[in-house]
Amino acid sequence: MIGAPMKFVLAPDSFKENMTAQEAADAMAVGVRDVHPDADCVLVPMSDGGEGFIQAVAAAWGVALVETDSVDALGRPIRAAYACSGDSAVLDVASCAGIELVAPADRDVASSNTDGLGVIIRDALDRGARRLLIGIGGSATNDAGIGMLHRLGARFYDAEGAELRPLLADLARIARVDTADLDVLLDGVDIRVACDVTNPLNGSTGASAVFGPQKGATDEQIPVFDAAHHRFAVVSGHEDDALLPGSGAAGGLGFALRAFCGAELVPGVDLVAAAVGLDEKVRGADWVFTGEGSVDSQTIDGKTPAGVTAVARAHGVPVMVFGGRIKDGSENLLGIGVTRIVKVGDPDEPLEEALRNGQKNLRRAVAQALADL
């Protein structure tokens, strides 16, 4: 008697600047069927609050995306999409102030801000949304959210009473914050934030020190930006909020949403897992495959592979994690139920070539991992 085909749940995040979560899941499925042609492949593209967050939740809700005019992190006009259903809207910073929207040669963290997210929030509110679900992964910003706050009505003043621009370059000069218009706009609005990190706003594990270099901040700028973040928290009367986990997310956007907008920060992967019904889909699976572009010491703290592993472990299903880069600290995943961590691609392959061959390399890595079994 022929047994039932093996069931594989393929639940990767995007591989940043390489593959979307859907493209990664597709590549995994081809790799699985290279070894097990009759396999039952269940594709579940995931996100922890960054790129692909809106698409994952919108698909689960069964709603189409809407578009609006916005701006990117440098203030350049763009069209940005979000999902809206009844009084609920799902939006994210990656679609407007995302790092993938700014070419490496153009990235300037000191001149970048989150104004674009504020534009989209206002559009959603104008459409009648009173419940906002906001993903804040993948930003190009380090402005402590003042661009977004300014667009929503907050005003910033220096010690002489002159109004300041909502830019990181002026953050350290803020002496007073007026939130009267912001408070009126957001009265009665419920905001939940999908956050994929646990970093505080400032300090050695804060936004500037940990994420600043990824966004182009120099060694000389990092302590300056960190001090500006700390001063802003003190001046605004939200020093305690700055210390909480997640306040350093998206260059301090987590702090702004929590302290000024009354938002609740929750692990993004948990929100997406619930929305897409990951728990039910994992039941009875033989394997769960997940992954992301870089698997490192931060992966265990709220990133997609860790969240997916938690669901799989609850059902006794083994997990393989695939990463374009495997760094120190990735081995921590082995202690929470991951069976194996697999490097995607040849370590000697030049970065540009590896990015160009992302789906092909992932397919090959999946097939080879299964062949090894």
Helices and strands as residue ranges (DSSP letters): E 7-10, H 21-35, E 40-43, H 53-61, E 65-71, E 77-85, E 88-92, H 94-97, G 99-101, G 104-106, G 109-111, H 115-126, E 131-135, H 146-151, E 155-157, G 168-173, E 176-178, H 180-185, E 190-195, I 207-211, G 213-215, H 221-235, H 239-242, G 249-252, H 253-261, E 264-267, H 268-276, H 278-282, E 287-295, H 304-314, E 319-326, G 330-336, E 338-343, H 351-356, H 358-372
